[in-house]
Amino acid sequence: MEPSEMEETLLELLCAPLSHAALRMASSTELRQINSRIQQRLIRNRDGSILDIELDGSLLCESEKTCYPIRDGLPVLVPGEAFDWPPTS
């Protein structure tokens, strides 16, 4: 199995932890936007902490309008670590 096939298969198995809705990888443009807002200290996760470290990637849940971070190559599917995306303000 090729690495990209493995990633696609894994992504099909993952879902948002509370709603069980589908997730998708953020595009490179979306990830640049997210990391730019992190650099500006404009993103606060659901637990209330300001994100201060850029992400390796992120998983977006379009139905929840949330983003789950990927850190060190691992998705962090913890509800409190999620943040609103796209931003409401």
MDAnalysis code that builds the backbone (N, CA, C; Angstrom):
import MDAnalysis as mda
import numpy as np

u = mda.Universe.empty(267, n_residues=89, atom_resindex=np.repeat(np.arange(89), 3), trajectory=True)
u.add_TopologyAttr("name", ["N", "CA", "C"] * 89)
u.add_TopologyAttr("resid", np.arange(1, 90))
u.add_TopologyAttr("resname", ["MET", "GLU", "PRO", "SER", "GLU", "MET", "GLU", "GLU", "THR", "LEU", "LEU", "GLU", "LEU", "LEU", "CYS", "ALA", "PRO", "LEU", "SER", "HIS", "ALA", "ALA", "LEU", "ARG", "MET", "ALA", "SER", "SER", "THR", "GLU", "LEU", "ARG", "GLN", "ILE", "ASN", "SER", "ARG", "ILE", "GLN", "GLN", "ARG", "LEU", "ILE", "ARG", "ASN", "ARG", "ASP", "GLY", "SER", "ILE", "LEU", "ASP", "ILE", "GLU", "LEU", "ASP", "GLY", "SER", "LEU", "LEU", "CYS", "GLU", "SER", "GLU", "LYS", "THR", "CYS", "TYR", "PRO", "ILE", "ARG", "ASP", "GLY", "LEU", "PRO", "VAL", "LEU", "VAL", "PRO", "GLY", "GLU", "ALA", "PHE", "ASP", "TRP", "PRO", "PRO", "THR", "SER"])
u.atoms.positions = np.array([
    [0.846, -1.177, 0.000],
    [0.000, 0.000, 0.000],
    [0.894, 1.243, 0.000],
    [0.630, 2.165, -0.899],
    [1.386, 3.422, -0.981],
    [1.030, 4.322, 0.207],
    [1.948, 5.201, 0.644],
    [1.665, 6.092, 1.776],
    [0.408, 6.929, 1.579],
    [0.194, 7.459, 0.376],
    [-1.003, 8.294, 0.163],
    [-2.278, 7.462, 0.290],
    [-2.234, 6.194, -0.154],
    [-3.396, 5.316, -0.008],
    [-3.659, 5.032, 1.464],
    [-2.569, 4.851, 2.228],
    [-2.715, 4.592, 3.648],
    [-3.345, 5.800, 4.330],
    [-2.899, 7.012, 3.971],
    [-3.463, 8.225, 4.555],
    [-4.949, 8.333, 4.237],
    [-5.329, 8.064, 2.990],
    [-6.736, 8.132, 2.605],
    [-7.558, 7.111, 3.375],
    [-7.031, 5.899, 3.525],
    [-7.746, 4.860, 4.260],
    [-7.913, 5.257, 5.722],
    [-6.862, 5.780, 6.323],
    [-6.931, 6.223, 7.706],
    [-7.931, 7.354, 7.861],
    [-7.901, 8.309, 6.963],
    [-8.810, 9.444, 7.034],
    [-10.263, 8.992, 6.952],
    [-10.536, 7.967, 6.156],
    [-11.900, 7.440, 6.058],
    [-12.372, 6.854, 7.387],
    [-11.456, 6.404, 8.216],
    [-11.808, 5.806, 9.508],
    [-12.004, 6.846, 10.605],
    [-11.410, 8.022, 10.433],
    [-11.486, 9.063, 11.451],
    [-12.769, 9.867, 11.313],
    [-13.253, 10.361, 12.445],
    [-14.425, 11.237, 12.423],
    [-14.326, 12.201, 13.599],
    [-15.137, 13.242, 13.549],
    [-15.178, 14.204, 14.645],
    [-15.644, 13.467, 15.906],
    [-14.988, 13.699, 17.043],
    [-15.271, 12.897, 18.233],
    [-16.673, 13.063, 18.820],
    [-17.278, 14.229, 18.702],
    [-18.602, 14.420, 19.295],
    [-19.737, 14.138, 18.320],
    [-19.632, 14.653, 17.109],
    [-20.724, 14.498, 16.138],
    [-20.557, 13.281, 15.249],
    [-19.354, 12.727, 15.197],
    [-19.012, 11.607, 14.306],
    [-19.117, 11.999, 12.833],
    [-19.052, 13.300, 12.563],
    [-19.114, 13.805, 11.192],
    [-17.776, 13.567, 10.483],
    [-17.815, 13.629, 9.175],
    [-16.619, 13.391, 8.352],
    [-15.581, 14.494, 8.551],
    [-14.331, 14.114, 8.379],
    [-13.206, 15.044, 8.450],
    [-12.487, 15.033, 7.112],
    [-11.838, 16.142, 6.814],
    [-10.986, 16.205, 5.625],
    [-9.723, 16.966, 5.983],
    [-8.660, 16.672, 5.231],
    [-7.402, 17.381, 5.446],
    [-7.550, 18.828, 4.972],
    [-6.995, 19.742, 5.720],
    [-6.968, 21.135, 5.285],
    [-6.040, 21.235, 4.078],
    [-6.433, 22.062, 3.142],
    [-5.573, 22.294, 1.978],
    [-4.350, 23.092, 2.415],
    [-3.347, 23.154, 1.564],
    [-2.145, 23.922, 1.912],
    [-2.485, 25.397, 2.115],
    [-3.436, 25.913, 1.341],
    [-3.863, 27.315, 1.513],
    [-4.538, 27.499, 2.863],
    [-5.434, 26.593, 3.217],
    [-6.110, 26.688, 4.512],
    [-5.108, 26.581, 5.656],
    [-4.137, 25.666, 5.538],
    [-3.140, 25.503, 6.591],
    [-2.291, 26.767, 6.736],
    [-1.947, 27.400, 5.621],
    [-1.200, 28.678, 5.700],
    [-2.043, 29.730, 6.421],
    [-3.339, 29.787, 6.131],
    [-4.221, 30.751, 6.798],
    [-4.305, 30.467, 8.295],
    [-4.454, 29.193, 8.652],
    [-4.519, 28.810, 10.061],
    [-3.223, 29.192, 10.766],
    [-2.086, 28.831, 10.193],
    [-0.808, 29.129, 10.831],
    [-0.531, 30.625, 10.907],
    [-1.004, 31.370, 9.937],
    [-0.861, 32.823, 9.991],
    [-1.647, 33.389, 11.178],
    [-2.852, 32.888, 11.382],
    [-3.667, 33.344, 12.519],
    [-3.070, 32.882, 13.849],
    [-2.429, 31.711, 13.854],
    [-1.756, 31.247, 15.071],
    [-0.591, 32.184, 15.387],
    [0.194, 32.558, 14.357],
    [1.317, 33.482, 14.568],
    [0.828, 34.804, 15.158],
    [-0.373, 35.223, 14.758],
    [-0.945, 36.483, 15.252],
    [-1.668, 36.299, 16.592],
    [-1.651, 35.058, 17.100],
    [-2.319, 34.723, 18.370],
    [-3.818, 35.008, 18.318],
    [-4.434, 34.662, 17.212],
    [-5.857, 34.919, 17.007],
    [-6.736, 33.678, 17.140],
    [-6.128, 32.522, 17.398],
    [-6.922, 31.294, 17.485],
    [-6.893, 30.782, 18.917],
    [-8.092, 30.556, 19.420],
    [-8.279, 30.022, 20.773],
    [-9.027, 28.704, 20.632],
    [-8.533, 27.648, 21.288],
    [-9.227, 26.368, 21.178],
    [-10.458, 26.339, 22.085],
    [-11.214, 25.269, 22.008],
    [-12.461, 25.165, 22.774],
    [-12.226, 25.156, 24.280],
    [-11.028, 24.768, 24.716],
    [-10.695, 24.822, 26.138],
    [-10.311, 26.229, 26.577],
    [-10.203, 27.175, 25.618],
    [-9.896, 28.559, 25.945],
    [-8.432, 28.952, 25.823],
    [-7.572, 28.008, 25.463],
    [-6.145, 28.318, 25.324],
    [-5.844, 28.916, 23.960],
    [-4.969, 29.908, 23.938],
    [-4.532, 30.491, 22.672],
    [-3.488, 29.577, 22.058],
    [-3.671, 29.223, 20.800],
    [-2.685, 28.399, 20.107],
    [-1.472, 29.258, 19.799],
    [-0.280, 28.750, 20.109],
    [0.935, 29.524, 19.873],
    [1.988, 28.749, 19.095],
    [1.690, 27.521, 18.719],
    [2.618, 26.717, 17.928],
    [1.935, 26.344, 16.620],
    [2.621, 26.637, 15.511],
    [2.045, 26.323, 14.211],
    [1.781, 24.830, 14.085],
    [0.796, 24.488, 13.264],
    [0.390, 23.100, 13.082],
    [1.085, 22.467, 11.892],
    [1.317, 21.158, 11.998],
    [1.853, 20.373, 10.883],
    [0.767, 20.174, 9.823],
    [-0.456, 20.151, 10.270],
    [-1.611, 19.936, 9.409],
    [-2.847, 20.077, 10.264],
    [-4.003, 19.911, 9.646],
    [-5.234, 19.970, 10.418],
    [-6.331, 19.220, 9.688],
    [-7.280, 18.744, 10.469],
    [-8.452, 18.058, 9.942],
    [-9.648, 18.963, 10.152],
    [-10.367, 19.214, 9.078],
    [-11.524, 20.098, 9.140],
    [-12.808, 19.291, 9.148],
    [-13.728, 19.715, 10.000],
    [-15.074, 19.150, 10.024],
    [-16.001, 20.248, 9.531],
    [-16.439, 20.120, 8.299],
    [-17.249, 21.185, 7.710],
    [-18.621, 21.294, 8.372],
    [-19.203, 20.185, 8.815],
    [-20.531, 20.268, 9.421],
    [-20.484, 20.953, 10.790],
    [-19.378, 20.773, 11.530],
    [-19.225, 21.430, 12.834],
    [-18.571, 22.804, 12.721],
    [-17.941, 23.064, 11.567],
    [-17.145, 24.280, 11.365],
    [-16.026, 24.350, 12.414],
    [-15.342, 23.209, 12.565],
    [-14.234, 23.123, 13.503],
    [-13.010, 22.539, 12.822],
    [-11.899, 22.722, 13.482],
    [-10.624, 22.225, 12.995],
    [-9.943, 21.491, 14.137],
    [-9.419, 20.318, 13.836],
    [-8.671, 19.526, 14.801],
    [-7.209, 19.544, 14.381],
    [-6.308, 19.886, 15.293],
    [-4.894, 20.010, 14.923],
    [-4.231, 18.658, 14.661],
    [-3.195, 18.704, 13.849],
    [-2.292, 17.575, 13.670],
    [-0.946, 18.045, 14.190],
    [-0.446, 17.338, 15.192],
    [0.839, 17.687, 15.802],
    [1.757, 16.476, 15.748],
    [2.971, 16.684, 15.328],
    [3.952, 15.599, 15.201],
    [3.399, 14.454, 14.359],
    [2.604, 14.808, 13.364],
    [2.049, 13.817, 12.449],
    [0.845, 13.063, 12.971],
    [0.376, 13.396, 14.173],
    [-0.763, 12.692, 14.762],
    [-1.959, 13.619, 14.931],
    [-3.153, 13.179, 14.490],
    [-4.343, 14.001, 14.696],
    [-4.708, 14.035, 16.181],
    [-5.058, 15.221, 16.656],
    [-5.465, 15.404, 18.051],
    [-6.986, 15.565, 18.044],
    [-7.681, 14.439, 18.192],
    [-9.140, 14.437, 18.119],
    [-9.747, 14.528, 19.515],
    [-9.373, 15.583, 20.204],
    [-9.875, 15.872, 21.536],
    [-10.760, 17.110, 21.401],
    [-12.041, 17.027, 21.824],
    [-12.946, 18.167, 21.619],
    [-12.398, 19.503, 22.107],
    [-11.723, 19.532, 23.245],
    [-11.196, 20.784, 23.779],
    [-10.053, 21.367, 22.984],
    [-9.395, 20.562, 22.167],
    [-8.286, 21.028, 21.335],
    [-8.766, 21.607, 20.004],
    [-10.022, 21.364, 19.652],
    [-10.575, 21.869, 18.393],
    [-10.748, 23.383, 18.468],
    [-10.781, 24.015, 17.300],
    [-11.049, 25.450, 17.250],
    [-11.957, 25.739, 16.067],
    [-12.637, 26.885, 16.136],
    [-13.577, 27.265, 15.082],
    [-12.846, 27.545, 13.791],
    [-13.355, 27.002, 12.710],
    [-12.815, 27.286, 11.386],
    [-13.891, 27.080, 10.349],
    [-14.131, 27.995, 9.453],
    [-13.430, 29.272, 9.341],
    [-13.760, 30.192, 10.501],
    [-12.869, 31.173, 10.739],
    [-13.078, 32.073, 11.878],
    [-14.369, 32.859, 11.736],
    [-15.012, 33.103, 12.860],
    [-16.274, 33.856, 12.846],
    [-16.031, 35.358, 12.933],
    [-14.812, 35.748, 13.332],
    [-14.540, 37.190, 13.428],
    [-13.372, 37.572, 12.563],
])
